[in-house]
Amino acid sequence: MQTANFATILAGVPQPYLVLDCDSTIVGASDAYLSLTEREREDIVGRHILEAFPDNPEAVGTVEQGPLEVSLRHALSTGRPHEMAVIQYDIPGGGFVQKFWTPVHTPVIGEDGLVVYIIQNPMDVTERVLRNREADARLRVALHAADLATWEYEPETDIWRRSPMTAQMRGEFAEDASPDNYRTTMIFFPGDRQMTLRVLIVEDEMLLALDLEDMLIDAGHTVVGQASDMAQALSLAQALQGKIDLAIMDGNLAGGSNGLETAAALRERWDIPSLFVSGNLDERTRFRAQALHPVGFIGKPYSEREILSCLSRVAGVQPAGSRLDRHEVFVGRR
């Protein structure tokens, strides 16, 4: 019986697939993937994915390698597929070509139950993203030309936009008309004014913790510290004399410490509630955690909306902009 040539099979698969080892080194790619990314197999195989597809030096801050690494680590650590939201990742080759993607990373499990490879299946959504941006730009030009007061909210990005005329109608200074999420929410939904929470992040993946901290600060909350294990979390709480409104708690922490035990200690000593955020929250763990009266449970990967909605409930209000579950535009005249 002839042995299957898996390299030939992979090359001929009609879908775009890239195969990575556990160190994110490229070990294979389908012809469809090479055509989609305009690369040659010998140029990328054997190289780390971020080396084979480097940053666009002319678009610093827009090409999103960070979320890509987080997605790969999630698939590796959980053994489950991870589908990313739209990211910009420009493709090199005689310069850089602007591209937008929705990649899916699927782990391949070996006989020992461990992840041995990760398969990336990217979908090129560049045309759709640019088409939507062009339509939005045309709408804004038309509204500006008509001298209208407008505000606009995009729930996908949590971005508010309002025109200078809107500020003038409300008697604000022109410099106050910048697209600020918090200020705009307070103008149009004053009932959504929320209390600022003091949050402790207990997470052993540094990149995830940093992303979470940025998210909370942008939403107006205060991050009092980060801890990667139980000892650090309790030390921070002790130093702060328990003046923490909420701990965002990973299930499995560094050094073999346990998120459930850490949450129990925080609740018992300082009555600090926890929001459990983990990729491994089974029913048994949830049942044990219920005794601690947690704020809630969120599985990884999580969205910004999930996290901020939970925090808004803790603050005792409906989340800012939660009334708007689709792209909405308000237009008015003086």
N, C-alpha and C positions, 0 to 999 in steps of 0.2 A: 504494500500500500504506500503510495507516494506521500511524503511528508508535506504538510501545508506550508507554503512560503508566505508568512504573515506580513512581511515587509511589502511584498508585491500586492497582497490583498489590500493592505492599508493604502498604498499608493493609488490603487484603482477605485477606492470607495468614492461614490459620486458626491458625497457631502464633504464640507471643509472640516477636517479633523487635524489637531495637533496633539502629539503624545509627549508627555513630560514624565521624567522620573521624580522621585520624592524630593530631589534637590532643585526642582524646576528647571532641569536641563532638558533640552529638546532631544528626543530619541527617534522621532519619526513624524511624518506629515503626509497627508493625502495630496494628490495632485490638485484637487479642488481647493485646498487650503493655500497651496503655493500660488495658484492663479488668483485667488481672492486677495492675497496680501502682496502679490507681485514680487515674490522672493524665489530664490533657487534653493533646492534642498541642501546642497553642499554649503550654502551660506549660513544656514541656521542650525542644522543638526550638530549636536555636540556642544552647543553654546547655551548658556543660561537665557531664559526667555527675555529678561530685561536687557541682556547684552545684545541678543539678536534683534530685538525691537526696542531701541533706545529712545530716550526723550528727544522730542523736537526742540532744538536749542532756540528756535524762533518763537516757540509757544510755551515758554516756561510758565508753569502754574496752571496750564490747561490740560496737558496730557496727564492722565490719571493712573500712574503706576501704583500708588498706594492701595486703592480699592482692589486692583488686580491681585496684588500680593495677599491681601486679606482674604479674598475669595479662594485663592489657591490653598492657603493655610487652613481655611475652614473645611474644604473638601478633604484635605489630608488628615486633619485632626478628628473629624466626625465620621468620615467614611461615607458621607452622603453628598449627592450632587448639590451644587450651588449655582443659581442663576443670578447674574448681575443685572443691575439697572443699566440704563444707557450711559456709556462712558466715552470720552474722546480719547482716541489712541491713534496718533498719526503714524503713517507708514513711510519708512525711509526708502530711498531709491531715486537717485538723481535729484536730491532735495526731499522734502517731506510733503506728503499728501494728507490733507485733513480728512479724518475718518471717524465715524461714530459706530459703536458696536454694542451688542447685548450678548456677551459671552456666557456660556454654560460650562462649568467644570465638573466632570464626572469622574469619581475615583474608580480605579480597577482594583479589586480585592484579590489578594493571593490566597494560596491554600492554607496559610497560617492565620488567615483572617485580617491581615494587615494590608494597608494600601501599598501597592507596588508601582502604580502609574496613575497619572491624571490625564484625562482626555479633554481637551478644550474644543468646543464647538461654537465658533463665533458667528453671529449674524450681522451683516453689514446693514446698518439702518441710517447711513449718512444721508441718502436722498430724502428720507422722511423727515429727519431732523432739520435739514436745511430748508426744506419746503415749508415746514411749520414756522421756522424763524422768519422766512421771507413774508409769509402771510401776516405774522404778528407785526412785522416792521411796517408793512403797507397800512395796516389798521391804525397804528400809532401816528403815522404821517397824516392820514386822513382826519383823525380826531384832532390833531394839533392844528391842522389847517382850518378846521371848522371852529377854532377857538372854544373848544368844549372843556368843561371840567370832567376829568375822568379818573377813575381808579380801577385797578385790575389785580386779580389774584390768580396765581398758578399753584394749585395744590401739589402738583408733581414736584415742584422745586421749592415750595413755600416762599415764593417771591411775590411781594407787593410792588405795584408801580402806581404812581399818581402824578398828575400833571401839575404845573405851577398854578394853573387856574383853580384847581381844587383848593390849594392852600389859600389863595386870595379870597375865595368864597367863604372860607372859615376864619378869615382875618389873621392868618398866620404870616410870618415873614417868609420871603422867597427861599432863604437858605434852609428853612424847615421842611421844604417840599421834597427832600431827597427820599428815595424808596427805602424807608426804614420799617422793617416788619413790625416791631413793637409799637412805634409811634402811630403807624397807619392803623393797626388794630385798635388802639385806644381811641382813635378818631371815629372810626366807623362802628366799632363794637365796644363802647365804654363799659358795658356790663361784663366784658371778658377780662377786665383788669385783674391780674393774678399776683399772688404773693411770690416773692423770690424765695426759693428753697436753698438751703445749705446742704450740699450733696457730697457724700463720700463714695468714690469709685473703688470697688474691690474687684480687680480684674488682673490676671497674670499675663495677658497678652498686651504688651506695651502699646502697639500700634492701635489696637482696638480701644484701649483706655484713653489714648490721646485724642482719637477721633470723637469719642464720647464726650470728653471734656470740652472740646471745641463746640460740639453740638449744644451742650448745656449752657455754656457761656453765651453763645449767640442767642439763646432763648431767654437770656436775662437771669439765669440762675447762678449760684456761686458754688464752685467746686472747692471744697475745703481740703482735699488731698486725694492721693491715689495710693492704693495698697495692693500688693501682689499676693499676700498671704495673710493668714489669720493674725500672726504676731504684729505685723505692720498695721493692720486695721484697728486692732485693739489699742495699740500704742498711740495712733492718731486720735482715736476717740477719747483716750485718757487725757492727752495733751489739750484737747479742745473742751474738756470737761463735759463731754457728751452733748455739746451744742451742735448737733447734726440733725437735720430734719429727715434725711433719708439716706440709706445705703443702697447703691446699685450693685448687686452681688452676683458674681459668677459662681457656678456650681462647683467647679473643680479649680483649686488655686495652686500656686507654686508650693514646692516643698512638701507635697502630699497633704496639705491642709484642705479642709472641707468647707465649702461655702455655707452649708446648712449649720454647721457648728459655729461658724463665725457669726452668722446672723442671729443664732440663739444667744450667743454671748453679748452681742450688741443690744439685743432686746432686753435681756435680763438685767444688765448692768446700767444701761442708760435709756432704756425704752426707745431705742432707735429702730424704726421699721425698715424692712428691706424689700426691694424690688428684685426678684430673681431673674437673671438673664443668662441663659445657658443653652447649649446645644444638646444637653443630656438630662432633661428634666422628665424622668419617667414617673409613672403614677405613684409608685411607692414614695419617691422623694417628695412629690407634691403633697401627698397625704401627711407625711411627717412635718413638712413645712407649714401646713395649715395651722398647727398649734402656735406658730409664731405670729399669726395674723399678718401675713405679708401684704404688701401693696398689690402684688400681682406676679404673674409669671409671663415671661416673654422668651420665645425660642430664638436661637441664633440661626441664620442671620436675621437681624431685626431692622426695622425701618426707623427713620427719625420720627415719623408720625406716631409710631407705637410708643416709643420712649416718652415723647413730650405729652402724649395724651395721658399716660399714667401719671406723670408728674403734675399735670394740670388737675387731675382728680385729687391728688394729695393736697394741692394748694386750694382745693375747694371751689374750683370754677370749671366751666366748660372750656376746652382748649381753644386758644385764639384761632379764629378762622374755621372752626369745625363746622360752622353752618354751611361752608362752601365746599362741596365735595366734587366740584368740577370747575373748569376754567371759567371765570365769570368776569364781566366787565360792566362797570356802572358809568353812565354818561349823563351829565346834567348841564344846564345853562344857567347863567346868572339871571 
